[in-house]
């Protein structure tokens, strides 16, 4: 008995982790993942999914999964791994000098050809940098592929073109067989009455005729077989025996020649054993990435974001348990109720309370699976923001550890498992998450409560996060004495005696045992007496909890009022700025219109006077004095039409590198990229078009030749306001995925006209055509200041941020 306990006590950390995987039903999730794989080797790999050793490896898997998922969605029919075969045994057999069959060698050729096709489809350093780098050293051995496909026909038969001698032998064999068939057909025609049928049969590799027993003497030959009824004998006529012997000899030579070629080609495969083996490994990893992506699409999952800061938080919104999603979709199960979790860096322990069958254990397993899926590089079925630290160790004590064989009670089993968990935490230096179900249960409630409090306090010092389910009321009050503790509960409808499975944050739950008992018809006197005893025993704890809840509610109410005031002032500020911007824009337009009309009037008057001067000069009676006065007036008109270039004008406005100006001759806006050394010319970039123009050929974006005055709005406020213009919201986010470039331009332009801050445009990655088209167009819009990729948590390369000037 003692020896069995020692075996349990001294299990390795890996054994504890494997036990945790079983408790969280991780193998079931891996099986579900494997159903989205194509090849048998990928299905095996999914069922034994390995965990990356560090956060960089997990992040790389996630990045490559995103890239391959985008490509799989844009390709018609998606990526195909149907012709990728499991070559492990074939390669090993060839490497040891064995001979592979034609079908097996054809599988090698098909795998090489498919790997080359996949590399061509994936290779794009701009759109898929991680996958392109992953396949950069992939060798697909085109010469070996061509050799095998040239020598082997579909079905695995060695082709005639593979060897001249083989083709000659096969022609001889075919000719001899045709000659034998003719002889046998002539015998059938002559002795048809002696035959059971007119079909040429085969016995033991020899061509025979079905002869009636009574007429067997009429056909000379060798009897090779007799029918089951004994009424028919199968005779090889004497006239074809020598011919059949010759055919057998030819077939033997054909067999030997085919084996010689197959052995030769098998040797070539064996020479490239390491290269083909590495190709198979890369193809397996690639298909595993595609399987992850397709599983994520089916789940409606999003990629996790790892918070690598020292004080990291858990933010998981609307997580749906993937095993329950499978039951709902494939097995007509109940609708899955999602849970949300937000644990700040200061929180170390969360106590989940509530009635039995209320969903506490499901919530516990859901959180554990979320941590495991993120570490394994799988997407999580969540909504909205998703951020959590990378945890290299997850340990759990869930379920009943009772064992009659090892003389362990329920309490003893829990204690032994918890001891192994603490030992594992001590030996591991990284972040650890611990899940405990019914902590301290199975013994005297007072001692169990004391043990649970001591255990959770210890874990708060050693583990990053501990989540425990409990019925002990004392654990609910720890939150109000230790800021590292938090309460959560699963709600329960006591009227219908059914759980709602909603996880409520910050609120301790009740066991509802008395309500359930009353609903089920237990004597009301017993229920009333139980209420009195409960009130007498727990009044102090209840008052403490209520006091803490009231203080917390007051703080939250105050924070909510401050937030509402801040929001109202922010909206007023936004309206005021928007009104002033519209007024300024209208005023600029009016000034520009007045200037244009004044210029048109001046041009018309100048043209009228020039025409009058020309008529005077053409007059036959015009003298030299008249010509002199006319020339003087023309020079005055010319000087008046030129822009006034004074030292003050030069100081008023002068373009700088990086400024956006309008080229008046082209009517397009662009960025000043360089200024000539003499300062008389500038180079302007309009989209992809670069032009060098004089200073008088450009103007500022508001249409004037002087420097824009800065309109500064000063608003005094006693509250420090934080602008929301640089924060992505639903109002400033526009999804144009699936649209064509010209359609997206129209939608984006309409959005920009009614916006006053940055806009997030979600266009996806895909082939990059939509992104490039929008970027090129936006660079030509004069009121767009700049366009750049969004932050990684806002979409990264699949989302562009447009800043409006």
VOMARKE-919991 format. One record per residue (C-alpha): residue number from 1; residue in one letter; chain; x, y, z. Coordinates in steps of 0.5 Angstrom, whole numbers. Layout:
<nodes>
   resi   resn   chain      c1      c2      c3
    NUM      A       A       X       Y       Z
...
</nodes>
This chain:
<nodes>
   resi   resn   chain      c1      c2      c3
      1      X       A       0       0       0
      2      X       A       6       5       2
      3      X       A       9       3      -5
      4      X       A       3       5      -9
      5      X       A       3      12      -5
      6      X       A      10      13      -7
      7      X       A       9      12     -14
      8      X       A       4      17     -14
      9      X       A       8      22     -10
     10      X       A      14      22     -14
     11      X       A      11      23     -21
     12      X       A      15      28     -26
     13      X       A      12      35     -28
     14      X       A      11      32     -35
     15      X       A       6      27     -32
     16      X       A       2      32     -28
     17      X       A       2      36     -34
     18      X       A      -1      30     -38
     19      X       A      -6      29     -33
     20      X       A      -8      36     -33
     21      X       A      -9      35     -41
     22      X       A     -14      29     -40
     23      X       A     -18      33     -34
     24      X       A     -19      39     -39
     25      X       A     -21      34     -45
     26      X       A     -15      36     -49
     27      X       A     -15      30     -53
     28      X       A     -22      31     -55
     29      X       A     -20      38     -58
     30      X       A     -14      35     -62
     31      X       A     -19      30     -65
     32      X       A     -24      35     -67
     33      X       A     -18      39     -70
     34      X       A     -16      33     -74
     35      X       A     -22      32     -77
     36      X       A     -20      38     -81
     37      X       A     -14      35     -84
     38      X       A     -13      32     -91
     39      X       A      -8      27     -90
     40      X       A      -7      21     -85
     41      X       A       0      24     -83
     42      X       A      -3      30     -81
     43      X       A      -9      27     -77
     44      X       A      -4      23     -73
     45      X       A       0      30     -72
     46      X       A      -7      33     -70
     47      X       A      -8      28     -65
     48      X       A      -2      29     -62
     49      X       A      -1      36     -62
     50      X       A       6      39     -59
     51      X       A       6      45     -55
     52      X       A      11      50     -57
     53      X       A      17      52     -52
     54      X       A      17      59     -52
     55      X       A      12      65     -54
     56      X       A      16      67     -60
     57      X       A      15      60     -63
     58      X       A       7      60     -61
     59      X       A       7      67     -64
     60      X       A      10      65     -71
     61      X       A       5      59     -71
     62      X       A       0      64     -71
     63      X       A       3      69     -76
     64      X       A       4      63     -81
     65      X       A      -3      61     -80
     66      X       A      -6      68     -81
     67      X       A      -2      68     -88
     68      X       A      -4      61     -90
     69      X       A     -12      62     -88
     70      X       A     -12      69     -92
     71      X       A      -9      65     -98
     72      X       A     -14      59     -98
     73      X       A     -20      64     -98
     74      X       A     -18      67    -104
     75      X       A     -16      61    -108
     76      X       A     -21      58    -112
     77      X       A     -22      51    -109
     78      X       A     -17      53    -103
     79      X       A     -10      50    -102
     80      X       A     -10      42    -104
     81      X       A      -6      37    -100
     82      X       A      -9      31    -103
     83      X       A      -3      29    -107
     84      X       A       1      29    -101
     85      X       A       3      22     -99
     86      X       A       5      19     -93
     87      X       A      12      17     -95
     88      X       A      15      15     -88
     89      X       A      16       7     -90
     90      X       A      17       8     -97
     91      X       A      23      12     -96
     92      X       A      26       8     -90
     93      X       A      25       2     -95
     94      X       A      29       5    -101
     95      X       A      34       8     -96
     96      X       A      36       1     -94
     97      X       A      37      -2    -101
     98      X       A      30      -5    -102
     99      X       A      25      -4    -108
    100      X       A      19       0    -108
    101      X       A      13      -2    -112
    102      X       A      11       3    -118
    103      X       A       5       5    -114
    104      X       A      10       7    -108
    105      X       A      15      11    -113
    106      X       A       9      14    -116
    107      X       A       7      17    -109
    108      X       A      14      20    -109
    109      X       A      13      23    -115
    110      X       A       6      26    -114
    111      X       A       9      29    -107
    112      X       A      15      32    -110
    113      X       A      10      35    -116
    114      X       A       5      38    -111
    115      X       A      10      41    -106
    116      X       A      13      45    -112
    117      X       A       6      47    -114
    118      X       A       4      49    -106
    119      X       A      11      53    -106
    120      X       A       9      57    -112
    121      X       A       2      59    -110
    122      X       A       5      61    -103
    123      X       A      11      65    -105
    124      X       A      10      72    -104
    125      X       A      15      76     -99
    126      X       A      11      82     -99
    127      X       A       4      79     -97
    128      X       A       6      72     -94
    129      X       A      13      74     -91
    130      X       A      13      68     -86
    131      X       A      11      63     -90
    132      X       A      16      65     -96
    133      X       A      22      65     -91
    134      X       A      19      58     -88
    135      X       A      19      55     -95
    136      X       A      26      58     -97
    137      X       A      30      52     -96
    138      X       A      25      47     -99
    139      X       A      28      43    -105
    140      X       A      23      39    -109
    141      X       A      28      35    -113
    142      X       A      25      36    -120
    143      X       A      30      31    -124
    144      X       A      28      26    -119
    145      X       A      20      27    -120
    146      X       A      21      27    -128
    147      X       A      25      21    -128
    148      X       A      20      17    -124
    149      X       A      14      20    -128
    150      X       A      17      19    -134
    151      X       A      18      11    -132
    152      X       A      12      10    -129
    153      X       A       5      10    -132
    154      X       A      -1      12    -128
    155      X       A      -3       6    -124
    156      X       A       4       4    -122
    157      X       A       6       0    -129
    158      X       A      13       1    -131
    159      X       A      12       5    -138
    160      X       A      15       2    -145
    161      X       A      18       8    -146
    162      X       A      23       7    -140
    163      X       A      27       2    -143
    164      X       A      28       0    -151
    165      X       A      29      -8    -149
    166      X       A      23      -8    -144
    167      X       A      18      -5    -150
    168      X       A      21     -10    -155
    169      X       A      20     -16    -150
    170      X       A      13     -13    -149
    171      X       A      11     -13    -156
    172      X       A      14     -20    -157
    173      X       A       9     -22    -152
    174      X       A       3     -19    -155
    175      X       A       5     -22    -161
    176      X       A       6     -29    -159
    177      X       A      -1     -28    -155
    178      X       A      -5     -26    -161
    179      X       A      -2     -32    -164
    180      X       A      -4     -37    -159
    181      X       A     -11     -34    -159
    182      X       A     -12     -35    -166
    183      X       A     -10     -42    -165
    184      X       A     -15     -43    -160
    185      X       A     -21     -40    -163
    186      X       A     -20     -44    -169
    187      X       A     -20     -50    -164
    188      X       A     -26     -47    -161
    189      X       A     -29     -47    -168
    190      X       A     -28     -54    -170
    191      X       A     -30     -57    -164
    192      X       A     -35     -53    -161
    193      X       A     -40     -59    -160
    194      X       A     -35     -62    -155
    195      X       A     -34     -55    -151
    196      X       A     -38     -53    -145
    197      X       A     -37     -46    -148
    198      X       A     -33     -42    -153
    199      X       A     -29     -38    -148
    200      X       A     -22     -38    -147
    201      X       A     -20     -39    -140
    202      X       A     -14     -39    -135
    203      X       A     -11     -44    -130
    204      X       A      -5     -43    -127
    205      X       A      -2     -38    -132
    206      X       A      -4     -43    -138
    207      X       A      -9     -42    -143
    208      X       A     -14     -47    -143
    209      X       A     -21     -49    -146
    210      X       A     -27     -52    -142
    211      X       A     -28     -59    -145
    212      X       A     -34     -64    -144
    213      X       A     -31     -70    -140
    214      X       A     -34     -75    -145
    215      X       A     -31     -71    -151
    216      X       A     -24     -70    -148
    217      X       A     -21     -75    -152
    218      X       A     -22     -71    -158
    219      X       A     -17     -65    -156
    220      X       A     -10     -67    -155
    221      X       A      -7     -63    -149
    222      X       A      -6     -63    -142
    223      X       A     -11     -63    -137
    224      X       A     -10     -57    -132
    225      X       A     -16     -57    -128
    226      X       A     -23     -60    -127
    227      X       A     -30     -57    -125
    228      X       A     -33     -58    -118
    229      X       A     -39     -62    -121
    230      X       A     -34     -66    -125
    231      X       A     -37     -65    -132
    232      X       A     -32     -61    -135
    233      X       A     -24     -61    -135
    234      X       A     -20     -55    -137
    235      X       A     -15     -57    -143
    236      X       A      -9     -54    -146
    237      X       A      -9     -56    -153
    238      X       A      -2     -59    -155
    239      X       A      -2     -54    -161
    240      X       A      -1     -48    -156
    241      X       A       4     -51    -151
    242      X       A      10     -49    -154
    243      X       A       8     -43    -155
    244      X       A       5     -42    -148
    245      X       A      12     -44    -146
    246      X       A      15     -39    -150
    247      X       A      11     -33    -147
    248      X       A      12     -35    -140
    249      X       A      20     -34    -142
    250      X       A      18     -28    -145
    251      X       A      14     -26    -139
    252      X       A      20     -28    -134
    253      X       A      25     -23    -138
    254      X       A      19     -17    -137
    255      X       A      19     -19    -130
    256      X       A      26     -18    -129
    257      X       A      27     -12    -133
    258      X       A      21      -9    -129
    259      X       A      25     -10    -123
    260      X       A      31      -8    -125
    261      X       A      28      -1    -127
    262      X       A      24      -1    -120
    263      X       A      31      -2    -116
    264      X       A      34       3    -120
    265      X       A      29       8    -119
    266      X       A      28       6    -111
    267      X       A      36       7    -111
    268      X       A      35      14    -113
    269      X       A      30      16    -108
    270      X       A      34      13    -103
    271      X       A      40      17    -105
    272      X       A      35      23    -103
    273      X       A      33      20     -97
    274      X       A      34      26     -92
    275      X       A      32      31     -97
    276      X       A      25      28     -99
    277      X       A      24      27     -91
    278      X       A      25      34     -90
    279      X       A      20      36     -95
    280      X       A      15      31     -92
    281      X       A      16      35     -85
    282      X       A      15      42     -88
    283      X       A       9      39     -92
    284      X       A       6      36     -86
    285      X       A       8      43     -82
    286      X       A       4      47     -88
    287      X       A      -2      42     -88
    288      X       A      -2      43     -80
    289      X       A      -2      51     -81
    290      X       A      -8      50     -86
    291      X       A     -12      45     -81
    292      X       A     -11      50     -76
    293      X       A     -14      56     -80
    294      X       A     -20      52     -83
    295      X       A     -21      50     -76
    296      X       A     -21      57     -73
    297      X       A     -26      59     -79
    298      X       A     -31      53     -77
    299      X       A     -30      56     -70
    300      X       A     -31      63     -72
    301      X       A     -25      64     -68
    302      X       A     -20      70     -68
    303      X       A     -12      70     -66
    304      X       A     -10      71     -59
    305      X       A      -5      77     -58
    306      X       A       0      75     -53
    307      X       A       2      81     -47
    308      X       A       9      80     -46
    309      X       A       9      86     -41
    310      X       A      12      84     -34
    311      X       A       5      86     -31
    312      X       A       1      83     -36
    313      X       A      -7      82     -36
    314      X       A     -12      76     -38
    315      X       A     -17      79     -43
    316      X       A     -22      74     -46
    317      X       A     -29      76     -48
    318      X       A     -35      72     -50
    319      X       A     -30      65     -50
    320      X       A     -35      59     -53
    321      X       A     -32      52     -50
    322      X       A     -30      49     -57
    323      X       A     -32      42     -55
    324      X       A     -39      45     -53
    325      X       A     -39      48     -60
    326      X       A     -38      42     -63
    327      X       A     -44      39     -59
    328      X       A     -48      44     -61
    329      X       A     -46      44     -69
    330      X       A     -45      37     -70
    331      X       A     -49      33     -65
    332      X       A     -55      38     -64
    333      X       A     -53      40     -57
    334      X       A     -55      46     -53
    335      X       A     -53      53     -55
    336      X       A     -47      55     -52
    337      X       A     -47      60     -47
    338      X       A     -40      64     -47
    339      X       A     -36      67     -42
    340      X       A     -32      73     -41
    341      X       A     -26      74     -36
    342      X       A     -22      80     -35
    343      X       A     -16      79     -30
    344      X       A     -11      85     -28
    345      X       A      -4      84     -27
    346      X       A      -5      85     -19
    347      X       A     -10      80     -19
    348      X       A      -7      73     -17
    349      X       A     -13      69     -15
    350      X       A     -21      68     -17
    351      X       A     -26      64     -13
    352      X       A     -32      62     -17
    353      X       A     -38      60     -13
    354      X       A     -45      58     -14
    355      X       A     -49      52     -14
    356      X       A     -48      45     -16
    357      X       A     -49      44     -23
    358      X       A     -49      51     -24
    359      X       A     -43      51     -29
    360      X       A     -37      53     -25
    361      X       A     -33      47     -27
    362      X       A     -35      48     -35
    363      X       A     -32      56     -33
    364      X       A     -26      53     -30
    365      X       A     -25      48     -36
    366      X       A     -26      54     -41
    367      X       A     -21      58     -38
    368      X       A     -16      52     -38
    369      X       A     -17      51     -46
    370      X       A     -17      58     -48
    371      X       A     -10      58     -44
    372      X       A      -8      52     -48
    373      X       A     -10      54     -55
    374      X       A      -7      60     -55
    375      X       A       0      57     -53
    376      X       A      -1      51     -58
    377      X       A      -2      57     -63
    378      X       A     -10      56     -64
    379      X       A     -15      61     -65
    380      X       A     -20      62     -60
    381      X       A     -27      63     -61
    382      X       A     -28      69     -58
    383      X       A     -31      76     -60
    384      X       A     -27      83     -59
    385      X       A     -21      84     -55
    386      X       A     -17      78     -54
    387      X       A     -10      79     -50
    388      X       A      -7      74     -45
    389      X       A       0      72     -43
    390      X       A       4      66     -45
    391      X       A       4      61     -40
    392      X       A       8      55     -40
    393      X       A       5      51     -35
    394      X       A      -2      50     -34
    395      X       A      -4      45     -28
    396      X       A     -11      43     -25
    397      X       A     -14      39     -20
    398      X       A     -21      37     -23
    399      X       A     -26      32     -21
    400      X       A     -26      26     -16
    401      X       A     -19      23     -14
    402      X       A     -22      17     -10
    403      X       A     -18      10     -11
    404      X       A     -20       4      -7
    405      X       A     -14       0     -10
    406      X       A      -9       5      -7
    407      X       A     -13       6      -1
    408      X       A     -14      14      -2
    409      X       A     -20      18       0
    410      X       A     -23      24      -4
    411      X       A     -19      29       0
    412      X       A     -13      25       0
    413      X       A     -13      24      -7
    414      X       A     -14      32      -8
    415      X       A      -8      33      -3
    416      X       A      -3      29      -7
    417      X       A      -5      32     -13
    418      X       A      -4      39     -10
    419      X       A       2      37      -7
    420      X       A       5      35     -14
    421      X       A       2      42     -17
    422      X       A       6      46     -12
    423      X       A      12      42     -13
    424      X       A      12      43     -21
    425      X       A      11      51     -19
    426      X       A      17      51     -15
    427      X       A      21      48     -20
    428      X       A      19      52     -26
    429      X       A      21      59     -27
    430      X       A      16      62     -32
    431      X       A       8      64     -31
    432      X       A       4      58     -29
    433      X       A      -4      58     -29
    434      X       A      -7      53     -23
    435      X       A     -14      51     -24
    436      X       A     -17      48     -17
    437      X       A     -24      45     -17
    438      X       A     -28      45     -10
    439      X       A     -22      47      -6
    440      X       A     -21      44       1
    441      X       A     -27      39       0
    442      X       A     -28      32       2
    443      X       A     -26      34      10
    444      X       A     -29      37      16
    445      X       A     -31      44      13
    446      X       A     -28      48      18
    447      X       A     -21      45      17
    448      X       A     -22      45       9
    449      X       A     -24      52       9
    450      X       A     -17      54      13
    451      X       A     -13      49       9
    452      X       A     -16      52       2
    453      X       A     -15      60       5
    454      X       A      -7      58       6
    455      X       A      -7      54       0
    456      X       A     -10      60      -4
    457      X       A      -5      65      -1
    458      X       A       1      61      -2
    459      X       A      -1      60     -10
    460      X       A      -2      68     -10
    461      X       A       5      68      -8
    462      X       A       8      63     -13
    463      X       A       3      63     -19
    464      X       A       1      68     -24
    465      X       A      -6      66     -24
    466      X       A     -10      61     -19
    467      X       A     -18      60     -21
    468      X       A     -21      56     -16
    469      X       A     -29      54     -15
    470      X       A     -31      53      -8
    471      X       A     -38      53      -3
    472      X       A     -34      56       3
    473      X       A     -37      63       5
    474      X       A     -30      65       8
    475      X       A     -27      64       1
    476      X       A     -32      70      -1
    477      X       A     -29      75       4
    478      X       A     -22      74       2
    479      X       A     -23      79      -3
    480      X       A     -24      85       2
    481      X       A     -18      83       6
    482      X       A     -13      82       0
    483      X       A     -13      86      -6
    484      X       A     -10      80     -10
    485      X       A     -17      76      -9
    486      X       A     -23      77     -13
    487      X       A     -30      74     -13
    488      X       A     -34      71     -19
    489      X       A     -40      67     -19
    490      X       A     -45      63     -24
    491      X       A     -52      65     -24
    492      X       A     -58      61     -22
    493      X       A     -65      61     -23
    494      X       A     -68      59     -17
    495      X       A     -75      59     -19
    496      X       A     -74      54     -25
    497      X       A     -68      51     -21
    498      X       A     -64      51     -27
    499      X       A     -57      54     -28
    500      X       A     -56      60     -33
    501      X       A     -49      59     -34
    502      X       A     -47      66     -34
    503      X       A     -40      68     -31
    504      X       A     -41      74     -27
    505      X       A     -35      78     -25
    506      X       A     -34      81     -18
    507      X       A     -40      78     -15
    508      X       A     -40      72     -10
    509      X       A     -45      67     -11
    510      X       A     -50      63      -7
    511      X       A     -51      55      -7
    512      X       A     -58      56      -7
    513      X       A     -59      50      -3
    514      X       A     -65      52       1
    515      X       A     -69      55      -5
    516      X       A     -68      49      -9
    517      X       A     -70      45      -3
    518      X       A     -76      49      -2
    519      X       A     -78      49     -10
    520      X       A     -77      41      -9
    521      X       A     -83      41      -4
    522      X       A     -79      40       3
    523      X       A     -83      41       9
    524      X       A     -83      49      10
    525      X       A     -82      48      17
    526      X       A     -75      45      16
    527      X       A     -73      50      11
    528      X       A     -75      56      16
    529      X       A     -71      53      21
    530      X       A     -65      52      17
    531      X       A     -66      59      15
    532      X       A     -65      61      22
    533      X       A     -59      57      24
    534      X       A     -56      60      17
    535      X       A     -57      67      19
    536      X       A     -55      66      26
    537      X       A     -48      63      24
    538      X       A     -46      67      18
    539      X       A     -49      74      20
    540      X       A     -42      77      21
    541      X       A     -39      74      14
    542      X       A     -45      77      11
    543      X       A     -45      84      14
    544      X       A     -37      84      12
    545      X       A     -39      82       4
    546      X       A     -45      87       4
    547      X       A     -40      92       7
    548      X       A     -35      91       2
    549      X       A     -40      90      -4
    550      X       A     -43      97      -2
    551      X       A     -36     101      -2
    552      X       A     -35      97      -9
    553      X       A     -41     100     -12
    554      X       A     -40     107      -9
    555      X       A     -33     107     -12
    556      X       A     -36     104     -19
    557      X       A     -42     109     -19
    558      X       A     -37     115     -18
    559      X       A     -33     113     -23
    560      X       A     -39     112     -28
    561      X       A     -41     119     -26
    562      X       A     -34     122     -28
    563      X       A     -34     118     -34
    564      X       A     -41     121     -36
    565      X       A     -38     128     -35
    566      X       A     -32     127     -39
    567      X       A     -36     124     -45
    568      X       A     -40     130     -45
    569      X       A     -35     135     -45
    570      X       A     -31     131     -50
    571      X       A     -37     131     -55
    572      X       A     -38     138     -54
    573      X       A     -31     139     -55
    574      X       A     -32     135     -61
    575      X       A     -38     139     -64
    576      X       A     -34     146     -63
    577      X       A     -28     144     -66
    578      X       A     -32     141     -72
    579      X       A     -37     147     -73
    580      X       A     -30     151     -73
    581      X       A     -27     147     -78
    582      X       A     -33     147     -83
    583      X       A     -34     155     -82
    584      X       A     -26     156     -83
    585      X       A     -27     151     -90
    586      X       A     -33     155     -92
    587      X       A     -29     162     -91
    588      X       A     -23     159     -95
    589      X       A     -28     157    -101
    590      X       A     -31     164    -101
    591      X       A     -24     167    -101
    592      X       A     -22     163    -107
    593      X       A     -29     164    -110
    594      X       A     -28     172    -110
    595      X       A     -21     171    -112
    596      X       A     -23     167    -118
    597      X       A     -28     172    -120
    598      X       A     -23     178    -119
    599      X       A     -18     174    -124
    600      X       A     -23     173    -129
    601      X       A     -26     180    -129
    602      X       A     -18     183    -129
    603      X       A     -17     178    -135
    604      X       A     -23     180    -139
    605      X       A     -21     188    -138
    606      X       A     -14     186    -140
    607      X       A     -16     183    -146
    608      X       A     -21     188    -148
    609      X       A     -15     194    -148
    610      X       A     -10     189    -151
    611      X       A     -15     189    -157
    612      X       A     -16     196    -157
    613      X       A      -9     197    -157
    614      X       A      -8     193    -163
    615      X       A     -13     196    -167
    616      X       A     -10     203    -166
    617      X       A      -3     200    -168
    618      X       A      -6     197    -175
    619      X       A      -9     204    -176
    620      X       A      -5     207    -183
    621      X       A      -5     214    -179
    622      X       A      -1     211    -173
    623      X       A       5     215    -172
    624      X       A      11     213    -168
    625      X       A       9     216    -162
    626      X       A       3     212    -162
    627      X       A       7     206    -163
    628      X       A      11     208    -157
    629      X       A       5     209    -152
    630      X       A       2     203    -154
    631      X       A       8     199    -153
    632      X       A       9     202    -146
    633      X       A       2     200    -144
    634      X       A       3     193    -146
    635      X       A       9     193    -142
    636      X       A       5     196    -136
    637      X       A      -1     191    -137
    638      X       A       4     185    -137
    639      X       A       7     187    -131
    640      X       A       1     188    -127
    641      X       A      -1     181    -129
    642      X       A       5     178    -126
    643      X       A       5     176    -119
    644      X       A       8     181    -114
    645      X       A      14     178    -112
    646      X       A      17     182    -106
    647      X       A      21     180    -100
    648      X       A      15     180     -96
    649      X       A      11     175    -100
    650      X       A      17     170    -100
    651      X       A      17     171     -92
    652      X       A      10     170     -92
    653      X       A      10     163     -95
    654      X       A      15     158     -98
    655      X       A      14     150     -99
    656      X       A      18     146     -95
    657      X       A      20     138     -96
    658      X       A      14     134     -93
    659      X       A       9     139     -95
    660      X       A       3     138     -99
    661      X       A       2     143    -105
    662      X       A      -2     143    -111
    663      X       A       1     143    -118
    664      X       A      -3     148    -122
    665      X       A      -2     146    -129
    666      X       A      -4     139    -127
    667      X       A      -9     141    -122
    668      X       A      -7     135    -117
    669      X       A      -4     135    -110
    670      X       A       3     132    -108
    671      X       A       8     132    -103
    672      X       A      14     136    -104
    673      X       A      20     131    -104
    674      X       A      26     136    -105
    675      X       A      28     143    -107
    676      X       A      33     146    -112
    677      X       A      39     149    -109
    678      X       A      37     156    -112
    679      X       A      31     155    -109
    680      X       A      27     156    -115
    681      X       A      24     150    -117
    682      X       A      21     144    -113
    683      X       A      20     136    -114
    684      X       A      13     134    -112
    685      X       A      11     127    -112
    686      X       A       3     126    -114
    687      X       A       2     119    -113
    688      X       A       7     115    -117
    689      X       A       8     121    -122
    690      X       A      14     126    -120
    691      X       A      15     133    -123
    692      X       A      20     138    -122
    693      X       A      16     145    -123
    694      X       A      18     153    -122
    695      X       A      15     156    -115
    696      X       A      10     160    -119
    697      X       A       7     153    -121
    698      X       A       5     151    -114
    699      X       A       0     153    -109
    700      X       A      -2     151    -102
    701      X       A      -8     146    -101
    702      X       A     -12     152     -99
    703      X       A     -11     155    -106
    704      X       A      -7     161    -104
    705      X       A       0     163    -105
    706      X       A       2     165     -98
    707      X       A       3     161     -92
    708      X       A      -3     158     -88
    709      X       A      -5     161     -82
    710      X       A      -6     157     -76
    711      X       A     -13     157     -73
    712      X       A     -12     155     -66
    713      X       A     -18     154     -62
    714      X       A     -16     154     -54
    715      X       A     -21     151     -50
    716      X       A     -20     152     -42
    717      X       A     -23     146     -38
    718      X       A     -22     144     -31
    719      X       A     -22     136     -33
    720      X       A     -16     133     -37
    721      X       A     -19     130     -43
    722      X       A     -16     125     -47
    723      X       A     -18     125     -54
    724      X       A     -21     119     -57
    725      X       A     -19     121     -65
    726      X       A     -13     116     -65
    727      X       A     -17     110     -62
    728      X       A     -21     105     -66
    729      X       A     -28     105     -65
    730      X       A     -34     102     -69
    731      X       A     -36     109     -72
    732      X       A     -29     110     -75
    733      X       A     -28     103     -78
    734      X       A     -30     102     -85
    735      X       A     -30      94     -87
    736      X       A     -29      94     -95
    737      X       A     -27      87     -96
    738      X       A     -30      84    -102
    739      X       A     -31      90    -106
    740      X       A     -27      92    -112
    741      X       A     -22      98    -112
    742      X       A     -27     103    -115
    743      X       A     -33     101    -111
    744      X       A     -28     101    -104
    745      X       A     -26     108    -107
    746      X       A     -33     111    -107
    747      X       A     -35     108    -100
    748      X       A     -28     111     -97
    749      X       A     -29     118    -100
    750      X       A     -36     118     -97
    751      X       A     -33     116     -90
    752      X       A     -28     121     -91
    753      X       A     -33     127     -92
    754      X       A     -36     126     -86
    755      X       A     -30     125     -81
    756      X       A     -26     129     -77
    757      X       A     -21     124     -75
    758      X       A     -17     118     -77
    759      X       A     -21     112     -80
    760      X       A     -19     105     -80
    761      X       A     -20     102     -87
    762      X       A     -20      94     -86
    763      X       A     -19      91     -93
    764      X       A     -15      84     -91
    765      X       A      -9      82     -94
    766      X       A     -11      77     -99
    767      X       A      -7      78    -106
    768      X       A      -6      86    -104
    769      X       A      -9      88    -110
    770      X       A     -15      92    -106
    771      X       A     -10      95    -101
    772      X       A      -5      97    -107
    773      X       A     -11     101    -110
    774      X       A     -13     104    -104
    775      X       A      -7     107    -102
    776      X       A      -5     109    -109
    777      X       A     -12     113    -110
    778      X       A     -11     116    -103
    779      X       A      -4     119    -104
    780      X       A      -8     123    -109
    781      X       A     -13     126    -105
    782      X       A     -11     133    -102
    783      X       A     -14     133     -95
    784      X       A     -11     126     -93
    785      X       A      -5     127     -89
    786      X       A      -2     120     -89
    787      X       A      -4     113     -90
    788      X       A       0     107     -85
    789      X       A      -1     100     -83
    790      X       A      -5     100     -77
    791      X       A      -2      97     -70
    792      X       A      -2      89     -70
    793      X       A      -8      89     -65
    794      X       A     -12      93     -70
    795      X       A     -11      89     -76
    796      X       A      -4      90     -78
    797      X       A      -2      90     -85
    798      X       A     -10      88     -86
    799      X       A     -12      95     -84
    800      X       A     -10     102     -86
    801      X       A     -11     108     -82
    802      X       A     -12     114     -86
    803      X       A     -10     121     -83
    804      X       A     -14     127     -85
    805      X       A     -11     134     -86
</nodes>
